[in-house]
Each structure stands twice: as structure tokens, then as C-alpha cells.
Amino acid sequence: MIAPALAFMVLVHLVPTAAGSFLSFLDLNTFTFQQLFGAPWTGFGNYDSILFDSSNPLHSGFTTAAGNTAFYTAWTVGGTLVFGLGIALLLNRRFPGQRIVRTLMLTPWVVPSFVVATLWQFMWQRDAGIINKVLVDYTGIVDERPTWLLGENSMWAIIVPSIWRGIPFAMLIFLAGLQAIPRELHEAAAIDGAGPWKRFRHITLPLLRPLIAIQLLFGVIYSAYQFTIPYIMLGTNPGPSADLLMTLVLRQSFSNNLFGYGAAVSTLLMLAMLVWVAIWYRAFRRDFAEAT
Amino acid sequence: MSAAARRRLTGWALNALTYAVLLAMLAPVFWLLVSATQTQGRLANGTLDLLSPTFDAFSQMWQTIDFERYLANSIIICTGAAAFATAFASSAGYALARYRFRGSRAYGLTVIGTQLIPGSLFLLPVFLGFVWLGQNTPIRLLDTHVGMILVYTAFFTPLAIYFMRAFFQAIPRELEEAAMVDGSTRFGAFLRVVLPNAVPGLLATFVYAFLFAWDELMFATALTEQDAETIPIGIRNFIGNYNEETDQLMAAGVVSTIPVLIAFFATQRWLVRGITGGAVKG
């Protein structure tokens, strides 16, 4: 019964992944594109120019995008988990309209990323955007109109909507985790004189640890592979402040026909994720000992 | 102040905070609706009039870009892919939920492993493979519905398997055993007893895959040129060519959100159970 799915997965995941790694050793560019997989073999040539050839513009393009991706991933995952947990704690209390509030809170997650990016691109605009209107015209928190979609700020322009869209999902999982914590634990600790912060720190947080672990694992992978939001908001070339590895790969491969280079960067990214999984496994292995 | 009064006060303060957070979370969605129902002129100079919304943008957007084509392509491709992914996932998820077979753990790891592969790493060979097929055989996959359905099905099957497994695990084993005692084969029991009970799970898996496919942009960018372009590509073209028509752009955003919004809230109960069930149990 698993045969159809297995055959499909092997065919469309494993074979192309192997082929992709193979491509990263080829000198596949505009001139050799007609040969496809028969392009000249260059060994570690692509890797060499990406990692070590500091005179090559592709090298600085890669290091910039790699740094940006790490920054984007750390802030997006961190922000999503912190706000997701905070809101889950708020919603875990009893209050009027609990059901409808919990449901409505999911809305940002249902809005497709490409709509999120379109919407926020308009909101960030310097003159007509609502964010500058609120910050400058309505409240006067800021005197000068900041430019969000260009230069240094553009990284934040993609991080904030990413967090906004990620929060509901994190909240949903934390809320389920919170509801599974027996009420008696908190009551017993309260009788012993533990305040809310102590109870959160020593009961809630340790019990949510497996859920935090799972979300860290997939959150980092998902964010490191983010493409839609920067691409829609900032175009094919988001500039050095906000270029992520995914936008870099797509641009170099499909606009500049540097397929070998794109495949090499993708392979490096996958290796980085394998390292991340190994680190993650060492850190959280014990949390899943009884589950597996 | 007495302890009881203080507790009530913090309670109110936290309630107020909860509603404020909800408003903040919904504000961008509200702004999407507002800007879709204001004229371009009002949006540009900031003189909004919330009391007289206009729906002109919703009729003009179909002329500005060929949105009908994008919408039709998205519906065909996402429905096809979600249906195939759900079908594959129901058989594989059932096997994973019921049997401990040699390699079942490895199989589970493979499913997770597929999530580790950056899309771009298999996008490039898939693209080159499609080009090669187009040049050397009569099989046309580049820029076709079939090609996109094929890719998306593979893309979303692993997640769908995890989803379905959680639903099958929730169905008591005794149901099938009873059917088999009554002379049903294992497959017959699966077909007549398990599947009908798994309908909410099937529906939730379908919607989940559909949501993801609807939102996919990277593969659509690389593998379509004209005939199979989906909505995200349409939106991207819109931004590139008609950036000043913000009201229509926002209207297009609303129109592309409505189908997934309806699908989500119609199946929300089961969808939430699939997401949290899978995560909480590990």
C-alpha cells in the first residue's frame, strides 16, 4: 500500500536531488545549456568559486545572501515562537468570546504568502503606505519618513510579515500543548506559593519543550527556504540587504543561466540544514526518547 | 485593594490585551479589504472614505490582467495535485498507522527527509528534465497542467502522509477487525469501514495540500511560461506592470484569498485536529 507513494517520492524527490547535486559539478551556463546534463564536468569548480574565490562576484553574492538568510531565519523563527507562545497563553484563559477569538486569530495564516507580500509591500510604501502614515502623520513617533523597501530596512520589511503570518500556526500548536497540561500541576504549585512566572518557568515551559523543539526544527528549515515573500515584495533582485539564498539561486539560475552555480548553492544550503538537524538532534534527543 | 478585586482587575486587563492583540493581528487583513474598496485616487492621496466603499476595482481587475486564466489554472492544478496527494497519502498513511513492517521507521524518516531538500535543488533538474523531454520526446510537461500537477503531488505527498497517519491512528482497530470477522478482506475492510470513517481526515488533508499548492510560487515561476501560469505569477506580473493600480491589486489579493479562506473555515475543525494531533503526539 505504500508502493505508489514511495515510487512517487523516489521518482520526484530523490532522483532530482541526486541529479541536482550532480549538476553542481557541471559547468552549466548559457553556452553549454543546450547540452543539458551533458555539460562539461568541472569537479569542485563551482564550489571553489563560491566559497574561496574572493575576486569572484559570485563569492560575495553568496556570502551576503548566506548571512542574510541566517539573520532572516533567526528573527523570523524567534519572533514567531515568542509571539505564538505569548498569544497561546492569553487564549488559554477563560474569557468572553473565547471560541470566536481563537478562530479569528488563525486568519493571517490562511492568507496566502503571495497576498501577504503584496499587501505588506503596499503597507510599507514610503508615501502612500499606511505604516508611515501611522508612524509619521497620525502619531508622530517618527519625524522623517523611513524608506522600508530599499536598503537596510528592507530586511525588516520581509521579516515582519513573515512573523505575522507564522504566529497563528505556532499559537495553534502551543495552545494544544497548553490544554494538555493538567490543571492540578498549576494548582499544586500555587498552593506551594509559586507565582505565575515561577509556574510558567518550571511547569509550562518544560512541558512545552518537545513542541518548541519540533517548531524550531521545521521553522528553521521553512524560513531558510523562504522565497515567496522576498520575491513578491522586492522582485528578482532584492539587493544586498535582503537577498536570501533562495532568491539568489533562482536569479542566478533562471535569469543568468548559471545552473551549475545555482545547484552548488542549493547543495550547500542542504548540507547546512543537515548540520542544523544534527545540532537539533543532539540538543533535543532526550525530549523524544520515550516517543520513539 | 483586596486580593479578589486585584485578581478581577488583572483578569479584565488580560481580556483587554487579548482583544487588542486580536485587533492588531487582523489589522492588515482589514487594511486589505479597505484598500480594495477605495478608489485609486483616494489611496494615493490618503483621503480614505470608509463609509462609501466602491467595488469598481473588483470588476476592473479582470480586464487589467487576464486574471480568469490564472484563476482557472490555479483551480485545475491545485485540485488535481491535492486529490492525488490525498489518494497516495491515504494508502501510505494507513500502512504507517497500522503495520510495523521492516523499514517503517526508515520510511517515516524518508518522509521527514524530503522536507530537508531545498526546493531549488530539485527544481533545477526537474526543469532541465522537462526541457529535455520536450526536445527529445513528444511528452510535454513544461508549462502544462499535467507537469505542474505531477510536481505538486510529489511536493505535498509527504506532508499529507503525516496528516493521514494521525487520522487513521484515531480510528479504532476494532472496526476493521469486526469487518474481517464478518468475512471481509483486509482491503475490503479498508475500503468499506476505514475510509468512510476517515472522510473528515481525507477532507482536511485535501484542503491542507490545496492551501500549500495555492501558495506555491517558486516552481510556478520556473516551470510555467503562459499556459499553466497560476495566480501568484499573475500577481507578480500585476506588480511588475500595473503597480500604480493599487486598488485592483488589493482586489486581486482579496479574490485570491477567498477560495482558501472558505476551504479553511469549512474544514477548520478537522484541519486543526490534523495539525495539532500530529504535532502533540510527535
Contacts between the chains, C-beta under 8 A, distances in Angstrom:
chain1	res1	chain2	res2	distance
A	1	B	91	4.3
A	1	B	92	6.7
A	1	B	94	6.3
A	1	B	95	4.4
A	2	B	91	7.0
A	2	B	92	4.5
A	2	B	95	4.8
A	2	B	96	7.4
A	2	B	107	6.6
A	4	B	88	5.4
A	4	B	91	6.4
A	4	B	92	7.5
A	5	B	88	4.2
A	5	B	89	6.7
A	5	B	91	6.8
A	5	B	92	3.8
A	5	B	157	5.8
A	5	B	161	6.4
A	6	B	92	7.3
A	6	B	107	7.2
A	8	B	88	6.2
A	8	B	153	7.0
A	8	B	154	5.7
A	8	B	157	6.2
A	9	B	110	6.9
A	9	B	111	7.7
A	9	B	114	6.3
A	9	B	154	6.7
A	9	B	157	6.4
A	9	B	158	6.7
A	11	B	154	7.3
A	12	B	122	7.6
A	12	B	126	7.6
A	12	B	150	7.2
A	12	B	151	6.9
A	12	B	153	7.9
A	12	B	154	3.2
A	12	B	155	7.7
A	13	B	114	4.8
A	13	B	117	6.3
A	13	B	122	6.6
A	13	B	154	6.3
A	13	B	158	7.9
A	15	B	125	7.9
A	16	B	121	7.6
A	16	B	122	3.5
A	16	B	123	8.0
A	16	B	125	4.4
A	16	B	126	5.2
A	16	B	129	7.4
A	17	B	117	5.2
A	17	B	121	5.8
A	17	B	122	5.3
A	19	B	122	7.7
A	19	B	125	3.6
A	19	B	128	7.9
A	19	B	129	7.5
A	20	B	121	4.1
A	20	B	122	5.5
A	20	B	124	5.5
A	20	B	125	4.9
A	21	B	121	7.3
A	22	B	125	7.8
A	23	B	124	5.8
A	23	B	125	6.1
A	23	B	128	7.5
A	36	B	128	5.2
A	36	B	131	6.8
A	36	B	132	5.3
A	37	B	128	6.6
A	37	B	132	7.4
A	87	B	21	6.0
A	87	B	25	7.9
A	90	B	14	6.6
A	90	B	17	6.5
A	90	B	18	4.8
A	90	B	21	6.4
A	91	B	18	6.8
A	93	B	11	8.0
A	93	B	14	6.4
A	93	B	18	7.7
A	95	B	14	7.6
A	95	B	15	4.7
A	95	B	18	6.1
A	96	B	15	7.3
A	101	B	18	6.6
A	101	B	19	7.4
A	101	B	22	5.5
A	103	B	265	7.6
A	103	B	268	6.8
A	104	B	22	6.2
A	104	B	26	6.5
A	105	B	22	6.1
A	105	B	25	6.1
A	106	B	264	7.7
A	106	B	268	7.5
A	107	B	25	7.3
A	107	B	26	6.2
A	107	B	29	5.7
A	107	B	261	8.0
A	108	B	25	6.0
A	108	B	26	7.9
A	108	B	28	7.3
A	108	B	29	7.0
A	110	B	211	7.5
A	110	B	257	7.4
A	110	B	260	6.0
A	110	B	261	5.5
A	110	B	264	4.6
A	110	B	265	7.8
A	111	B	29	6.5
A	111	B	32	7.8
A	111	B	257	5.4
A	111	B	261	7.9
A	112	B	211	7.9
A	112	B	214	5.9
A	112	B	215	4.3
A	112	B	232	7.5
A	112	B	256	6.4
A	112	B	257	6.4
A	112	B	260	6.3
A	113	B	215	5.2
A	113	B	217	7.5
A	114	B	215	6.5
A	114	B	217	5.8
A	114	B	231	7.5
A	114	B	232	4.1
A	114	B	235	5.4
A	114	B	236	7.6
A	114	B	256	7.6
A	115	B	32	7.5
A	115	B	235	7.4
A	115	B	253	4.3
A	115	B	256	5.8
A	115	B	257	5.4
A	116	B	28	7.9
A	118	B	235	5.8
A	118	B	239	6.8
A	118	B	249	6.3
A	118	B	250	7.6
A	118	B	253	5.2
A	119	B	28	6.0
A	119	B	31	7.1
A	119	B	32	5.0
A	119	B	250	7.1
A	119	B	253	6.0
A	120	B	28	7.1
A	121	B	239	7.3
A	122	B	35	6.7
A	122	B	246	5.8
A	122	B	249	7.3
A	122	B	250	6.9
A	123	B	28	6.8
A	123	B	31	6.5
A	128	B	43	6.3
A	128	B	44	5.8
A	128	B	46	6.7
A	128	B	246	7.5
A	130	B	31	5.8
A	133	B	46	6.4
A	137	B	46	7.9
A	161	B	28	8.0
A	164	B	25	7.4
A	164	B	28	6.8
A	167	B	25	7.1
A	168	B	25	7.8
A	169	B	275	7.5
A	172	B	272	6.4
A	172	B	275	6.2
A	172	B	276	6.2
A	173	B	275	7.1
A	173	B	276	6.0
A	173	B	279	4.8
A	173	B	280	7.5
A	175	B	276	7.9
A	176	B	276	3.7
A	176	B	279	7.1
A	176	B	280	5.1
A	177	B	280	6.1
A	180	B	280	6.3
A	210	B	282	6.6
A	211	B	279	6.4
A	211	B	280	7.1
A	214	B	279	5.9
A	214	B	282	7.4
A	215	B	279	7.9
A	218	B	115	7.0
A	221	B	115	6.2
A	221	B	116	6.4
A	224	B	118	7.9
A	225	B	118	5.3
A	225	B	119	6.2
A	227	B	119	7.3
A	227	B	217	6.5
A	227	B	218	4.7
A	228	B	215	7.0
A	228	B	217	4.5
A	228	B	218	7.2
A	228	B	232	7.1
A	231	B	217	6.6
A	231	B	218	7.8
A	231	B	221	7.6
A	231	B	236	7.5
A	232	B	217	7.3
A	232	B	232	7.5
A	232	B	235	6.9
A	232	B	236	6.1
A	232	B	239	6.9
A	235	B	240	7.8
A	246	B	118	7.3
A	246	B	119	7.6
A	246	B	120	6.2
A	246	B	218	7.1
A	249	B	118	7.9
A	249	B	120	4.3
A	250	B	120	6.6
A	250	B	218	6.6
A	250	B	221	6.9
A	250	B	222	7.2
A	253	B	120	7.4
A	253	B	124	6.0
A	253	B	222	8.0
A	254	B	221	7.5
A	254	B	222	5.8
A	259	B	124	5.7
A	259	B	128	7.2
A	262	B	120	6.5
A	262	B	124	5.9
A	263	B	121	6.8
A	263	B	124	5.2
A	263	B	125	7.9
A	265	B	120	7.8
A	266	B	118	5.0
A	266	B	120	4.4
A	266	B	121	3.8
A	266	B	124	7.1
A	267	B	121	6.4
A	269	B	118	5.0
A	269	B	120	7.8
A	269	B	121	7.7
A	270	B	116	6.6
A	270	B	117	6.2
A	270	B	118	5.5
A	270	B	121	5.9
A	273	B	116	5.3
A	273	B	118	7.5
A	274	B	116	6.9
A	277	B	116	6.8
A	288	B	282	6.3
A	291	B	281	7.9
A	291	B	282	4.2
A	292	B	282	7.6
